[in-house]
Amino acid sequence: MTTTNGNRKIIDLKRWEFCTPTPSTTAAGSSIISSRHHKQQQLFIASATVHYLYNPSEDGWIQIPSGALAGTFGAGVCGTATSVGPTGQCTNVGSSTTEIQTSLNLQRDLRGYKIYITAGPGAGQTATITSNTIGANATITVSTLSVAIEGTSFFKLLTPRFYVINAGTLAANIFKYYDYALNTWTAVTQTGLPATIGTDSKLIATPSFIGDDFVSFATGTATAATSTTLTNSSKTWTTNQWSNYQVRITAGTGVGQVRTISSNTGTALTVSTAWTITPSTDSVYSIEGNDDYLYYMGSNAVGLIRYSISANTWTTLSPGSARAAAPGAGMSGQWIYGVTDSLWSSESSIRNGRYIYSFRGGNGAILDRYDIALNTWTSSLAYAPATETFTTGTKYNYDGKNCLFIQKDATGRWFKFNIDEQSMDGWGTMLYTQGAAVVGDTCFDAIYEDGATQIQYVYMLLNTSTVLLRQMVI
């Protein structure tokens, strides 16, 4: 039976519903890291050693292996999720349109997740996983591929990886990621992060794959290319509007290749690394969020630091216009990619995928915005009424479209910031008593889908509490 959402504002008032409590009380540093595709798994970092996954479909928590994070757990802990899981070369002997043999040691049933063929025979195809074996040299069965893969094909799993930075003095093992498919933690470099992680922090990803598909900001067919460029002579892009996005060849010559865009003219993209196979006039491309980059901000500093997943290196950025002041406790940091207003989606002056919005916290009402393409800050972005202040205990959730939902400290008062309108409205009040306000984002959303119908819920773990509540977005 088709789901119909008949809720109407004013008639249907907001109601907070109790969900299964978390096994651990939230404290300073407690954070929820949200995976925004398929099972919508949520990773709860309860301490440096204790972590749980929450599955919205089952309303249940389960403990995962300890990350054994270095540092001192507290204010400043942050994390983000990507949709690029394990990669590798197929080990097939012969060709197949339904079976992908790997050297991976898979530890979970991944049915419903997807796999992308990145190179070799069958490159550019995305398939849904229908089953997989568990353990070493796992075999993955997929919905039928239109082009068979072979032992010279390469793949990546579109499964969650959760990146976490602990608080405290910088040390090895303070920055790690949890791989959902492998059920393992891996340490990555901390060199380049602040000497001390504290006050409040945000780690922000710009993934290409969200929900159940790639999110494309522009597509087309090349009219020319060189070893480091791709041209579409019909375009009227603004200079460098695509800098730091990625371009993926989805069909034709060079299919499967992904490159970071270093600059663009009105008709041509320049990529940061030469193509392995130079595209041609049959090459179809997609411009997307950059899977390789994570952005770090916080620790009571104006600096912005970018991590390259492929290079395992941090780079301190030097914005053309620096942030006017350091963010404090209660800060935010959300990558905006799905605003439906035409000004945001216009291909010739794109806004979606370009900005990170960050309320400064520190008991202020100031909103700053970072331009990823131009590497510059706009400080004190105008919005109305800009009177509510945000500090310790404030939680944020981006709905993937036009709005940020904000819970003010431990008061239970909620606000909705309309991105395209640059205005803020009240969004009701959560009436259940919270404990002491603590730093750490414990707010997330989950979406129920039935065909074209989508019903979104905003969830929140209360301050200094085990209580989890959710509310439908009407």
C-alpha positions as CSV (number, residue, x, y, z in Angstrom):
1,M,0.0,0.0,0.0
2,T,1.4,3.4,-0.9
3,T,2.2,5.7,2.0
4,T,0.5,9.1,1.9
5,N,1.7,11.9,4.2
6,G,-1.3,14.0,5.0
7,N,0.1,16.1,7.8
8,R,-0.5,19.8,7.6
9,K,1.1,22.7,9.6
10,I,-1.1,24.3,12.2
11,I,-3.5,21.4,12.2
12,D,-0.9,18.7,13.0
13,L,1.3,20.1,15.8
14,K,4.8,18.8,16.4
15,R,5.1,15.8,18.8
16,W,8.3,14.4,20.2
17,E,8.3,10.6,20.4
18,F,10.5,8.5,22.7
19,C,12.9,6.1,21.0
20,T,15.2,3.4,22.5
21,P,17.5,5.1,25.0
22,T,21.2,5.0,24.3
23,P,23.2,2.6,26.5
24,S,25.5,5.5,27.7
25,T,24.7,8.9,29.1
26,T,25.8,11.8,26.9
27,A,28.7,13.8,28.2
28,A,31.0,16.5,26.9
29,G,32.3,15.2,23.6
30,S,29.5,12.7,22.9
31,S,28.8,12.8,19.2
32,I,26.5,11.2,16.7
33,I,28.1,10.7,13.2
34,S,25.4,10.2,10.6
35,S,25.5,7.9,7.5
36,R,23.1,9.3,5.0
37,H,22.5,6.3,2.8
38,H,20.7,3.0,2.8
39,K,20.4,1.8,6.4
40,Q,21.1,5.3,7.7
41,Q,23.4,4.0,10.4
42,Q,24.3,6.4,13.2
43,L,27.6,6.0,15.0
44,F,27.5,7.2,18.6
45,I,30.9,8.1,20.1
46,A,30.2,7.7,23.8
47,S,33.8,7.8,24.9
48,A,37.3,7.2,23.6
49,T,36.7,3.4,23.9
50,V,33.0,2.8,23.8
51,H,30.9,3.3,20.6
52,Y,27.5,2.2,19.4
53,L,25.6,2.0,16.1
54,Y,22.0,3.0,16.0
55,N,19.7,1.6,13.3
56,P,16.7,3.8,12.8
57,S,14.8,1.0,11.0
58,E,15.1,-1.2,14.1
59,D,15.3,1.6,16.7
60,G,18.1,-0.3,18.4
61,W,21.7,0.2,19.5
62,I,24.6,-2.2,19.2
63,Q,28.1,-1.8,20.5
64,I,31.0,-2.0,18.0
65,P,34.7,-2.7,18.5
66,S,36.6,-0.1,20.5
67,G,38.4,2.5,18.5
68,A,40.9,2.9,21.4
69,L,41.2,6.6,20.4
70,A,44.2,8.5,21.8
71,G,43.7,11.8,23.5
72,T,41.3,12.9,26.2
73,F,37.6,12.5,25.6
74,G,35.7,15.7,26.0
75,A,34.6,18.9,24.2
76,G,36.1,19.0,20.7
77,V,35.4,15.4,19.7
78,C,34.0,15.5,16.1
79,G,33.4,13.2,13.2
80,T,31.8,12.7,9.8
81,A,30.8,9.9,7.5
82,T,31.7,9.2,3.8
83,S,30.2,6.7,1.4
84,V,33.5,5.3,0.0
85,G,34.2,2.0,1.6
86,P,36.8,-0.7,0.7
87,T,38.2,-0.7,-2.8
88,G,40.2,-3.3,-4.7
89,Q,40.7,-5.3,-7.9
90,C,38.3,-8.1,-8.8
91,T,39.8,-11.6,-8.5
92,N,37.3,-13.2,-11.0
93,V,38.6,-15.9,-13.3
94,G,36.6,-15.3,-16.4
95,S,33.8,-12.7,-16.8
96,S,30.5,-12.3,-14.9
97,T,27.5,-10.0,-14.9
98,T,26.3,-11.0,-11.4
99,E,29.3,-12.1,-9.3
100,I,32.3,-10.0,-8.1
101,Q,35.1,-11.9,-6.4
102,T,37.3,-9.9,-4.1
103,S,40.2,-10.3,-1.6
104,L,38.2,-8.4,1.1
105,N,37.5,-9.8,4.5
106,L,33.9,-8.7,4.7
107,Q,32.2,-8.9,8.2
108,R,28.7,-7.8,7.4
109,D,25.8,-8.6,5.1
110,L,25.8,-5.7,2.7
111,R,22.7,-6.4,0.8
112,G,21.0,-3.2,-0.3
113,Y,24.3,-1.2,-0.4
114,K,25.9,-0.6,-3.7
115,I,29.2,-1.2,-5.5
116,Y,30.8,0.9,-8.2
117,I,33.1,-0.4,-10.9
118,T,35.8,2.2,-11.2
119,A,38.1,0.8,-13.9
120,G,38.6,-2.0,-16.3
121,P,35.9,-4.0,-18.0
122,G,32.5,-2.8,-16.9
123,A,33.8,0.5,-15.6
124,G,31.2,3.2,-14.7
125,Q,28.5,0.7,-13.6
126,T,26.7,0.9,-10.2
127,A,25.0,-2.2,-8.9
128,T,23.0,-3.1,-5.8
129,I,24.4,-5.8,-3.7
130,T,22.0,-8.7,-3.3
131,S,24.2,-10.9,-1.2
132,N,27.8,-11.5,-0.1
133,T,29.8,-14.1,1.7
134,I,31.3,-13.3,5.1
135,G,35.0,-13.6,5.8
136,A,38.2,-13.7,3.7
137,N,38.1,-13.4,-0.1
138,A,34.4,-12.4,0.0
139,T,32.2,-12.9,-3.1
140,I,29.7,-10.2,-3.8
141,T,26.5,-11.0,-5.8
142,V,24.8,-8.0,-7.5
143,S,21.9,-7.2,-9.7
144,T,22.8,-7.9,-13.3
145,L,25.5,-5.7,-14.8
146,S,25.0,-4.6,-18.4
147,V,28.7,-5.2,-19.1
148,A,30.5,-8.1,-17.6
149,I,33.4,-7.5,-15.2
150,E,36.7,-9.5,-15.2
151,G,39.8,-10.0,-13.2
152,T,41.2,-6.7,-14.5
153,S,38.1,-4.8,-13.2
154,F,38.4,-2.5,-10.1
155,F,35.7,-1.6,-7.7
156,K,34.7,0.5,-4.6
157,L,32.0,-0.3,-2.1
158,L,29.6,2.5,-1.5
159,T,29.4,1.7,2.2
160,P,29.9,3.9,5.3
161,R,33.2,4.9,6.8
162,F,33.0,7.0,9.9
163,Y,36.0,9.4,10.6
164,V,36.5,10.4,14.2
165,I,38.8,12.9,15.9
166,N,39.1,12.7,19.6
167,A,39.9,15.7,21.9
168,G,43.0,16.4,23.8
169,T,46.7,16.6,23.0
170,L,47.5,15.6,19.5
171,A,49.0,12.1,19.3
172,A,49.0,9.0,17.1
173,N,45.6,7.3,17.0
174,I,43.7,10.4,17.9
175,F,42.2,10.4,14.3
176,K,40.7,7.1,13.0
177,Y,38.0,5.8,10.8
178,Y,35.6,2.9,11.4
179,D,34.8,0.8,8.3
180,Y,31.3,-0.6,8.4
181,A,31.8,-3.3,5.9
182,L,35.0,-4.6,7.5
183,N,34.1,-3.9,11.1
184,T,37.5,-2.5,11.7
185,W,39.2,0.7,12.9
186,T,42.1,2.2,11.1
187,A,44.4,5.0,12.3
188,V,45.2,7.9,9.9
189,T,47.6,10.8,10.2
190,Q,47.0,13.5,12.8
191,T,50.0,15.6,11.6
192,G,48.7,19.0,10.6
193,L,45.8,19.2,13.1
194,P,45.9,21.7,16.0
195,A,48.3,20.7,18.9
196,T,45.2,20.5,21.1
197,I,41.7,19.6,20.1
198,G,39.1,21.2,22.4
199,T,36.4,23.8,23.0
200,D,34.3,22.6,20.1
201,S,35.1,21.2,16.6
202,K,33.5,20.0,13.4
203,L,34.7,17.6,10.7
204,I,32.8,18.0,7.4
205,A,32.7,15.7,4.4
206,T,31.5,16.6,0.9
207,P,30.4,13.2,-0.5
208,S,29.3,12.4,-4.0
209,F,27.0,9.6,-3.0
210,I,24.1,10.5,-0.7
211,G,20.9,8.6,0.0
212,D,20.8,5.9,-2.7
213,D,22.5,7.6,-5.6
214,F,25.2,10.0,-6.7
215,V,24.3,13.6,-6.3
216,S,25.2,15.5,-9.5
217,F,25.3,19.3,-9.7
218,A,25.9,19.3,-13.5
219,T,26.1,16.7,-16.3
220,G,27.0,16.9,-20.0
221,T,29.1,15.4,-22.8
222,A,32.6,16.6,-23.6
223,T,33.2,18.4,-26.8
224,A,37.0,18.2,-26.4
225,A,39.6,17.2,-23.8
226,T,43.4,17.1,-23.2
227,S,45.4,15.1,-20.7
228,T,44.3,17.6,-17.9
229,T,41.2,19.2,-19.2
230,L,37.6,18.5,-20.2
231,T,35.6,21.0,-22.4
232,N,31.9,21.5,-23.0
233,S,31.7,24.4,-25.4
234,S,28.0,24.9,-24.8
235,K,28.5,26.0,-21.2
236,T,28.6,29.4,-19.6
237,W,30.2,28.7,-16.3
238,T,31.5,31.3,-13.9
239,T,35.3,31.2,-13.6
240,N,36.4,28.7,-10.9
241,Q,32.9,28.0,-9.7
242,W,33.8,24.3,-9.8
243,S,37.1,24.5,-8.1
244,N,37.5,21.7,-5.5
245,Y,34.4,19.7,-6.7
246,Q,35.1,16.4,-8.5
247,V,34.3,15.4,-12.0
248,R,33.4,11.7,-12.8
249,I,33.3,10.2,-16.3
250,T,30.0,8.2,-16.3
251,A,30.0,6.9,-19.9
252,G,32.1,6.8,-23.0
253,T,35.9,7.1,-23.3
254,G,37.6,7.1,-19.9
255,V,34.5,5.9,-18.0
256,G,34.9,5.4,-14.3
257,Q,37.7,8.0,-13.8
258,V,37.3,10.6,-11.0
259,R,39.4,13.7,-10.7
260,T,39.4,16.8,-8.5
261,I,38.7,20.0,-10.4
262,S,41.4,22.6,-9.8
263,S,39.9,25.4,-11.9
264,N,37.5,26.2,-14.7
265,T,36.8,28.7,-17.4
266,G,33.4,29.3,-18.9
267,T,33.6,26.1,-20.9
268,A,36.5,24.0,-19.6
269,L,37.4,22.1,-16.5
270,T,41.1,21.6,-15.5
271,V,41.7,18.6,-13.3
272,S,44.4,18.3,-10.6
273,T,45.8,15.0,-11.8
274,A,46.1,14.0,-15.5
275,W,43.6,11.6,-16.9
276,T,44.7,8.0,-17.2
277,I,42.6,7.8,-20.3
278,T,42.0,11.1,-22.0
279,P,38.2,11.7,-22.5
280,S,36.8,12.2,-25.9
281,T,33.6,13.6,-27.5
282,D,31.6,10.6,-26.4
283,S,32.6,11.1,-22.7
284,V,29.7,11.8,-20.4
285,Y,30.6,13.6,-17.2
286,S,29.1,14.4,-13.8
287,I,30.2,17.2,-11.4
288,E,29.8,16.2,-7.8
289,G,30.9,16.7,-4.2
290,N,34.5,15.8,-3.6
291,D,34.9,12.4,-2.0
292,D,38.6,13.0,-1.2
293,Y,38.3,16.0,1.1
294,L,37.3,16.4,4.7
295,Y,37.3,19.9,6.4
296,Y,38.2,20.5,10.0
297,M,37.3,23.7,12.0
298,G,37.2,24.6,15.6
299,S,39.5,24.3,18.7
300,N,38.9,28.1,19.3
301,A,40.9,29.0,16.2
302,V,39.9,30.7,12.9
303,G,42.0,28.3,10.9
304,L,40.5,25.8,8.4
305,I,42.3,22.6,7.7
306,R,41.6,20.1,4.9
307,Y,42.3,16.4,4.9
308,S,42.9,14.4,1.7
309,I,41.8,10.8,2.1
310,S,43.8,9.5,-0.8
311,A,47.0,11.2,0.2
312,N,46.5,10.8,4.0
313,T,47.6,14.4,4.5
314,W,46.3,17.6,6.2
315,T,46.7,21.0,4.5
316,T,46.2,24.3,6.3
317,L,44.2,26.5,4.0
318,S,44.9,30.2,3.5
319,P,41.5,31.7,2.6
320,G,41.4,34.9,0.6
321,S,39.4,36.4,3.4
322,A,39.9,34.9,6.8
323,R,37.1,34.1,9.2
324,A,36.6,37.2,11.4
325,A,36.8,35.3,14.7
326,A,37.2,31.9,16.1
327,P,34.2,29.7,16.6
328,G,33.4,28.7,20.2
329,A,31.3,26.2,22.1
330,G,28.0,25.5,20.3
331,M,29.4,26.1,16.9
332,S,28.1,24.4,13.7
333,G,29.6,23.2,10.4
334,Q,27.3,21.9,7.6
335,W,28.0,21.4,3.9
336,I,25.0,22.6,2.0
337,Y,24.2,20.6,-1.2
338,G,20.5,20.2,-1.8
339,V,18.7,23.6,-1.7
340,T,15.8,23.5,-4.2
341,D,15.8,27.2,-5.1
342,S,16.8,27.9,-8.7
343,L,19.5,30.4,-7.7
344,W,21.2,27.5,-5.8
345,S,20.9,25.0,-8.6
346,S,21.7,27.2,-11.6
347,E,24.6,25.5,-13.4
348,S,26.2,28.8,-14.5
349,S,26.5,30.1,-11.0
350,I,26.2,27.1,-8.8
351,R,25.7,27.4,-5.0
352,N,24.8,23.9,-4.0
353,G,27.9,22.0,-3.0
354,R,29.9,25.2,-2.7
355,Y,29.4,26.4,0.9
356,I,29.9,25.3,4.5
357,Y,27.6,27.2,6.8
358,S,28.9,27.7,10.4
359,F,27.2,29.4,13.3
360,R,30.0,30.7,15.4
361,G,28.7,29.6,18.8
362,G,30.4,31.2,21.8
363,N,27.1,32.6,23.1
364,G,26.7,34.6,19.9
365,A,24.2,34.8,17.0
366,I,26.8,35.2,14.2
367,L,26.7,33.0,11.1
368,D,29.8,32.6,8.8
369,R,30.0,30.9,5.4
370,Y,33.0,29.3,3.8
371,D,33.2,29.2,-0.1
372,I,34.9,25.9,-1.0
373,A,35.4,26.9,-4.7
374,L,37.0,30.2,-4.0
375,N,38.6,29.4,-0.6
376,T,37.3,32.4,1.2
377,W,35.1,33.2,4.2
378,T,32.1,35.5,4.3
379,S,31.9,36.5,8.0
380,S,28.8,37.7,9.8
381,L,26.4,36.6,7.0
382,A,23.2,38.7,7.1
383,Y,20.1,36.9,8.2
384,A,17.0,37.8,10.3
385,P,16.3,38.2,13.1
386,A,19.9,37.2,14.3
387,T,18.9,37.5,18.0
388,E,19.0,34.0,19.4
389,T,22.4,33.1,20.7
390,F,24.1,29.6,20.7
391,T,26.5,28.1,23.1
392,T,27.3,24.9,24.9
393,G,24.6,22.2,24.4
394,T,23.4,23.5,21.0
395,K,22.8,20.8,18.4
396,Y,22.4,21.1,14.6
397,N,21.0,19.0,11.8
398,Y,21.0,19.8,8.1
399,D,17.9,18.3,6.3
400,G,19.7,17.8,3.0
401,K,17.5,20.4,1.4
402,N,16.7,24.0,2.5
403,C,16.9,24.0,6.3
404,L,19.1,23.7,9.3
405,F,17.3,22.6,12.5
406,I,18.9,23.9,15.7
407,Q,18.3,23.0,19.3
408,K,19.3,25.9,21.6
409,D,21.7,24.7,24.4
410,A,19.7,22.7,27.0
411,T,16.5,24.8,26.9
412,G,14.7,22.5,24.5
413,R,13.9,25.5,22.2
414,W,14.2,24.7,18.5
415,F,14.7,26.9,15.4
416,K,14.6,26.3,11.7
417,F,17.1,28.3,9.6
418,N,15.9,28.7,6.0
419,I,19.1,28.7,3.9
420,D,17.7,30.1,0.7
421,E,15.7,32.8,2.5
422,Q,18.5,33.5,5.0
423,S,16.0,33.7,7.8
424,M,15.3,31.9,11.1
425,D,12.0,30.8,12.5
426,G,11.0,29.1,15.7
427,W,10.5,25.3,15.4
428,G,8.7,24.5,18.6
429,T,10.0,23.3,21.9
430,M,11.1,19.9,23.2
431,L,9.4,19.9,26.6
432,Y,11.3,17.0,28.2
433,T,13.8,17.9,30.9
434,Q,17.5,17.7,29.9
435,G,20.6,17.4,32.1
436,A,23.5,19.9,32.1
437,A,24.4,21.3,28.7
438,V,27.4,19.6,27.1
439,V,29.4,20.2,23.9
440,G,28.9,17.7,21.1
441,D,26.5,17.2,18.2
442,T,23.9,14.5,19.1
443,C,21.3,15.5,16.6
444,F,20.6,13.7,13.3
445,D,17.8,12.8,10.9
446,A,16.4,9.7,9.2
447,I,14.1,9.4,6.2
448,Y,11.3,7.0,5.6
449,E,10.8,6.4,1.8
450,D,8.0,4.8,-0.1
451,G,8.4,5.5,-3.8
452,A,8.2,9.3,-4.2
453,T,7.0,9.8,-0.7
454,Q,9.6,10.8,1.9
455,I,8.9,11.4,5.5
456,Q,11.8,12.9,7.5
457,Y,12.4,12.7,11.3
458,V,14.8,14.8,13.3
459,Y,16.3,12.8,16.3
460,M,18.1,14.1,19.3
461,L,20.0,12.6,22.3
462,L,19.3,15.0,25.2
463,N,22.1,16.7,27.0
464,T,23.6,14.6,29.9
465,S,21.0,11.9,29.4
466,T,20.3,8.6,27.7
467,V,16.9,9.8,26.3
468,L,16.5,9.7,22.5
469,L,13.6,11.5,21.0
470,R,12.4,12.1,17.4
471,Q,10.0,14.5,15.7
472,M,8.5,14.4,12.2
473,V,9.3,17.2,9.9
474,I,6.0,18.5,8.6
